Amino acid sequence: MTQQKPICQLCGTDQNITFHHLIPRTCHKNKWFRKNFSREDMRTRGVDVCRRCHSFIHQQHSEKHLGRELNTLEKILADEQLKPFIEWAKKHR
């Protein structure tokens, strides 16, 4: 069985795919995150995104905000700052 090429879970492209940690690695030692998430969850919770979407996410929000408020794919897709870019990126893959 052939493994499918990963695609960006935001815009759908298959170019330059990276792993976005939904709990940023810089937050893993923070007391609030250690209290609210298991070590395994912090390490593995993430989504495949293209480099362009990944960069935009990190330009718009701080690491702590991403980890506390945008820690699921659904929350990222619903974020008012990210929605217009995601829609644009879908059209310009």
C-alpha positions as CSV (number, residue, x, y, z in Angstrom):
1,M,0.0,0.0,0.0
2,T,1.4,3.4,-1.0
3,Q,1.5,6.1,1.6
4,Q,-0.3,9.3,0.5
5,K,1.7,12.5,0.3
6,P,0.8,14.8,3.2
7,I,-1.2,17.9,2.4
8,C,-1.6,21.2,4.2
9,Q,-4.6,20.9,6.5
10,L,-5.3,24.6,6.0
11,C,-5.0,25.3,2.3
12,G,-4.7,21.9,0.8
13,T,-1.4,22.2,-1.0
14,D,1.1,19.3,-1.0
15,Q,4.2,21.6,-1.3
16,N,6.7,22.2,1.6
17,I,4.7,20.4,4.3
18,T,5.8,20.9,7.9
19,F,4.5,19.8,11.3
20,H,2.9,22.6,13.3
21,H,3.0,21.8,17.1
22,L,-0.4,22.9,18.4
23,I,1.4,23.3,21.8
24,P,4.6,25.2,20.8
25,R,7.7,23.5,21.9
26,T,8.8,26.7,23.7
27,C,5.8,26.3,26.0
28,H,6.5,22.6,27.0
29,K,8.3,23.5,30.2
30,N,5.8,26.2,31.3
31,K,3.9,25.3,34.4
32,W,0.5,26.2,33.0
33,F,1.0,23.9,30.0
34,R,2.4,21.0,32.1
35,K,-0.6,21.3,34.3
36,N,-3.1,21.2,31.4
37,F,-1.5,18.8,28.9
38,S,0.4,15.6,29.2
39,R,4.0,15.5,28.0
40,E,2.9,13.1,25.2
41,D,0.0,15.3,24.1
42,M,2.3,18.4,23.9
43,R,4.8,16.4,21.8
44,T,2.4,14.8,19.4
45,R,-0.6,17.3,19.1
46,G,-0.1,19.0,15.8
47,V,-1.2,19.4,12.2
48,D,0.5,19.2,8.8
49,V,0.7,22.6,7.2
50,C,2.7,24.1,4.4
51,R,5.6,26.4,5.1
52,R,3.6,29.5,3.9
53,C,0.6,28.8,6.3
54,H,3.0,27.8,9.1
55,S,4.9,31.1,8.8
56,F,1.7,33.1,8.7
57,I,0.3,31.4,11.9
58,H,3.5,32.3,13.8
59,Q,3.5,35.9,12.5
60,Q,0.0,36.5,13.7
61,H,0.1,35.1,17.3
62,S,2.5,34.6,20.1
63,E,3.6,31.1,21.1
64,K,1.7,31.2,24.4
65,H,-1.5,32.4,22.6
66,L,-1.2,29.6,20.1
67,G,-0.8,27.0,22.8
68,R,-3.5,28.3,25.1
69,E,-6.1,29.5,22.6
70,L,-5.4,27.9,19.2
71,N,-4.5,24.3,20.2
72,T,-6.8,22.4,17.8
73,L,-7.2,22.5,14.0
74,E,-10.8,23.7,14.5
75,K,-9.7,26.7,16.6
76,I,-7.1,27.6,14.0
77,L,-9.6,27.4,11.1
78,A,-12.1,29.6,13.1
79,D,-9.6,32.3,14.1
80,E,-10.6,35.7,12.7
81,Q,-7.0,36.7,12.0
82,L,-6.2,33.5,10.2
83,K,-9.4,32.9,8.2
84,P,-8.9,35.5,5.4
85,F,-5.3,34.2,4.8
86,I,-6.4,30.6,4.7
87,E,-9.2,31.4,2.2
88,W,-6.6,33.3,0.1
89,A,-4.1,30.5,0.3
90,K,-6.7,27.9,-0.8
91,K,-7.1,29.9,-4.0
92,H,-3.4,30.4,-4.6
93,R,-1.9,26.9,-4.0
